[in-house]
Amino acid sequence: MKMDGCSKTCVYLLFLMLIIDLFFNAMPCVSFTSYVFGDSLVDAGNNDYIFTLSKANSPPYGIDFKPSGGRPTGRFTNGRTISDIVGQALGAKSFPPPYLAPNTQSDALHGGINYASGASGILDETGYLFIGRIPLSEQVKYFEENRSYMVNAMGENVTKEILNKAIFSLTIGSNDVLSYIQPSIPFLGHNKVSPTLFQQFMVSNFTIHLKRLHELGARKFIVVGVGPLGCIPYVRALNLLPSGKCSVEVNEFIQGYNNKLKDTLKQLNKDLGPQSVFVYANSYDIFMRIIMSYRQYGFEDSDGPCCGGYFPPFICLKGKNGDNSSVMCSDRSKYVFWDAYHPTEAANLIIAKELVDGVGDESITSPINIRQLYNYNYSK
C-alpha cells in the first residue's frame, strides 16, 4: 500500500518526536558526571571491600539513607554525605558507586565513580594504624584505570569530552591533620616537624595529585578545605575540653593549611585557566558558623555525637538488644555531629547548600560557586 504525502509527513513527525523524546529523557541520566576523591567524609562504601578497622558497614550507620532503606552503605554518617547532596542539587539521578564495588567500570562512562576511603589522607602514610585504606595517590591511579577503560570503550576524543564537563571533587586532609596533632606520629618519628613545614608538605603533595588529574583530563575541580577539627567530639575529648570549647591550637593549624591551599589553587587557576577551574570550597567557615550559632540552624546540640560515646573507642554501634536506642540520640536532625568525627546529614545539607549556591561571598567558594562551576564553559 502506498503512503500519500500527508501520511509520510505524519510518520516523519512521529519519528522525529520519538527521537526528541528519547534524547531529553536520556540526557538527565548522563548530564552530571562526578568523580569523588577523599576520606570518610565522602566514602560511599569502598572500605567495605578492604580489610580495615575503618568501616561503617553496621547499623545504625545509614539509618536515614533512603536509597538503601536505612541499611548501612559504608557511608560514615546517618544519611547522605556532602558529595551525595551536591550531586543531587546539580541534577544527578543516582550516586557514583564506590570504585571497589563489583561491575562499576561502565559507571565511569557517564555517572562517575567514588574513590574515597575512610582513614585515608593526602600522604600515603596517613591512617596506617587502621591497616587498610586507599590513600589519595592510589585513588588517582584507580581513576587512571577507569580512564583507560573509557578510552577503550569510546575513544580518546569522546573520553576527553566527558571529562571536560565532569566534576572532580576532592575532600581530604582531615586525617593528615589528626595524625599530626596526636601525641605521636610514628611515620614522621617522635620529633614533629614544625606546623608550617607540615602544612607545606600536605599542600605540595596535594598539588602533585591535582596536576596529575589535570594531565588525565580533569578540568572542573572542587577542592574542599579541612573543617574545624578542633571542635569535633574526638579532639575535644583528646584535649579534655569543656562543653562549648574548641581546640584553638588545632583550628589555627587548619586555618594555616587552608590558606596555603587556597593560595595554591589561585596559582593553578592562573597557570591552567581558563580551560580549567579550581574551586576552593571553604567548609571550615560554614561549619564553624553552624557550631557557634547552632540553635539558629535548628540544632539542639553542637558538642557531642548523636551516636557513640565521648570517650575511646568513639564507636557508633547497634545496642546490646539489637536496637539503636542505647547508642543513638532520639532525633538525628537536632545534632550537628553524628559520631565523634563526622557530621550528621542535617549538617551536611547546610554545608552543601552554601557551597552549591552561595552568592556574593567568595570567602565560601572561590572564584565561583559549585553550580557556576557545573555550568562553566570556556571559549576554545
N, C-alpha and C positions, 0 to 999 in steps of 0.2 A: 504494500500500500504506500502510495506516495504522500509525502507531507507537503502541505501548502506553505506559503511564505510565513503565515501567521504562526502555524504550528512549529516551524523551525525556530522562529524567533522566541516562542514561548519556552521551547526546550533549552535554547541557549541561555535565556534569562534564568531559568530554574537551575541550570548547571552553574552559572556564574554566582547565583545566590548561595548555592551549596558550598562553592569554593570559599566565598567570603565568610560564610558561617563557620566553616572548619577552621579558617585562618584565625578569626577572632576568638573562637573557643579554645584553640590550641595555644595561642600566644600567652595567656596568663600563666600557664604551667611552665613556660620556658623563659618568661620575661625577667625573672630575677634569679641570678646565679650567684651563689655565695660560697666562698672558701674560708673556713673558720680555723684559725690557729690560736692556741693559747693553753691555759691551765684549767683548773677545776671550775673556775667561774663560768666557763663556756663549754666544758667537756659534755658531749652528748652521749657518752657511753663507751668510748674507746677503752677505758680502763677495765671494763667488764671482760675484755678479751686478752688481758695480760695478767701475769702473776704479780700482784702488787698489794700493799697494805692500804693504798688509797683507792677505796671503792665506795660507790653509792648505789649498790645494787640490792639493797634490802629496805623494807618498809621502815619508817614512813617516808623515806625519800620518794619524791614523785607523787605524793598523795593528791596533789592538786593539778597534776599534768593530765589534762582531759584526753589527749590522743591515746594515752595508754590505759585509760580507765582508772587512773590513780595508782597504777603499778610502777615500781621503780624502773627507770630507763638508763641509769648511770649518771643522771644529772645530779649535781651536788646542791640541790635545793628542793623545795616542796613542789615547784611547778616549772615554769619556763625560765630559761636563762636570759640574760640581756640580749645575746645574739639571736635567740629564738624570737624575741619580741620585736627587735629591729627588723628582722626578716619579714615578719607578718605585717609590720607597718608599711613596708615597701612593696607589698603585694605577693609575697611568697605563699604558695598554696600548701607547702609542706616544709619540713625542717631538713636541712642537709644531714644525711645519715653519717654515723661515725665511720671513719675510714676502715677500721678493723672488722666491722660487721660483714657478714658474707654477702657477696654479689652486689657490691656498691660501685663497681667500675663504671657502669652506664650512667650513674648519677652525676659523675664528673662532667658529662657532656653538657648538661643543662642546669639542673638544680643545684649542683655543688656538693661539697664534701666537708665534713667536720673532722679536723685532725687533732683537736685539742685533747689534752691529757692531764688529769689530776696529778698534782705534785711536781709537774714539770716546770722548767724555767728557761730563761734565756741561755744560761750557762749549762753545759752538759752535765756538770756535777750536781747541780741543784736537785734536791729531792731524793738523793741516793738512799737515804735511810728508809724510804718507803719501798725500796727494792725496784719494782717495775715502774716505769713512766716513760713518756715519749718526749724528750727534750725538743726544743724548737728546731734545732738543726735537723733532727730526724723527721719532724713534721714537714719541713720544706722538702726533704728527699722524697717523702711519700707523695707530695703534690707533683714532684717531678715525674714520678712513676705514672700518676694519673694523666699528666700532660702527654706523655708518650703514648698512652692508650688512646687519648683523644686524637692525636696526630695520625695514628694507625687507622682509626675508625673514620675520620672525616677529612684528614689532610691538614697541612700546616696553615693554610690561609683561613679556613673555617675555624680552626682552633684559635688562631690569633683574634679573629672577630669576636668569638665568645669571651675570651679572656680580657679583651679591651673593655667590654661592658660589665664584666663581673666585679663584684665587691670582694676585696680581700681584707678581712678583719683580723687583727692581732691583739689579743688580750692576755698579756703575760708580763711577768716581772715580780709579782707578789711573792712567789716562793723564793726567789733570789734574795729579796729583802728580808724575808723571815729567816732564811738561813744565816744572813749576815748579823741580824740583831740577836740571835740566840746566843747563849753563853759561850758556845764554842763552834767553830766552823772547821770540821775535820778536813775538808778538801782544800782549805787555804792555810791549814796549820793553826796553832793556838794563838799566834800573834796576828790580830786582824790588820788588814791594810786600812789606810785612812778612808773615811766615808767618801771623800771626793774621788779618790782613786777607784774605789769600788763602783761608784756611780758611773764614772767614765768607762770602766771595764764593761759594765752592763750595756751602756749605750753603744759602745764601739762594736760589741758582739751583735747586738740587735741590728745595727746598721748593716752589717755584713749579710744578715739573713734577708733584710728588706731589699737590698740591692740584688741579691740572688733571685728573689721572687720577681723583681723587675726584669731581670735578664730572661726569666722564663715566660714573660708576657703579662705579668700583673701591671695594671695601670691605675686602678682606683683602690686606695688604701685607707682603712680606718685603723689608726693606731691608738689604743686605749692606754692612758697613763695609769699608774698604780694608785689605788684608792687609799684612804686614810687608815692604814692598818693599825696605827696606834690606838684606834678606837674599837677594834674588833674584840669580842669577848676573850679570845685566846691570848692576845697581847695584854689586855687589861689584867687577866689572871696571872700571866707570866711576870708582870711588873707589880702585882699586888696593889692595883689602883682602886680607889673607892668608886662607888657608883657615880656616873656622870663625868668621870675624868678620863682623858686620853693620854697616851704617852707623847709628850711634846717632842722628845728626842727622836722617836721613830717617825713621827709625822714630818719633822723638819728634814730628816734624811730623805724621805719620799719626795718632798717638795723640791729638794735639790736635784734628785734624779729626774723628776718630771720636767723641770725647767731645762735641763740639759737635753732631754729627749725632744722637747718642743723645739728647741733651737736647731737640733739636728734635722728635724722634719722640715723646718723652714728652709734650710740649706738644700735639702733634697728637692723641694719644690722649685727652688731657683735653678738647680742643676738639671733636673729632669722634666720640669714643666714646660709648656702647658699640656703636653701629651700625657703626663702623669700627675696625679694629685694625691698628696699625703695629708689626710685629715687627722689632726690631733684631737682626740676625744678626752676632755678633762673630766673624768668621772670623779676625781678627788673632790673638787669643789661642790659638785652636785650632792655627792654622798655626805660630805661634811655638813652641808646645809640641812639635809634630811635629819642627821643626828642631832644637830643643835636646835632645830625647830620641829622636832618630830611630831608634836601634837598638832601643829598646823597642817601636817600632811595626813592626819587621821590615825597616827600610831599612838600606842599607849606605852611602849617600851622600846628604848633605843640602846639599852645596855646589854641585856642578857639574851641568850639564844632561846628561840621558841622550842627547839628540840635539843636534848642532850644537857650536859652539865656545865658548870663554871670551872670545873677542875679536871685534870687529866683523868681519862684519855680524851675528853671532849667529844665522845662518840654519840651520835644520834641513832638509837636502835629501837626496835619494837619492844613493848613492855613484856614483863615476865609472863603474863597471862595470855600473850598473843595479841593484845590490843595495843593502842598507841597512847593511852591515857596517862601512863606513868612517866612518859618521857617527853610528851609534847604539849605545848600550850593549847588552850581551848580555841583560840581564834588566831590563825596564822596571819590574817590581814592586819593585825594590830602590832605585829613585831617587825622591827627593822631587820633583825638577824634571824636566819633560820637555824643555823648551828653556830659553833664557835668561830667559824671562818667565813661563812657565806651569807649573802643577803637572802631575804625571802623573795618570792615572786612579786609581792606588793612593792617592795623597794626597787626591784629590777624594773618594774613598769614605769616608775617615776624617772629613773635614770635614763632608760631607753627613750622615753618620750622627749626629754630635753635634748638628748643627743641627736635624735632624728629631725626634730622640727624647731630647735632653738633658733630664735630670730633676734638679730641685732646684738648678740653677745658673743664676740669672738673669744672671750675667755673660756667659754664652754666647748665650742668646736671651732677650730680654725684651720684653714682660711674660710671654709664653708661648712654648713651642717651636712648631716648624712643624706638627707633627702636630695639636697642640691648636688651632692657627690653622685648619687644614683642617676640623676638626670643630666649629669655633666657630659657634654660632647665638645671635644676640641676641634678646631678647624684644621684639617690636614693641609 
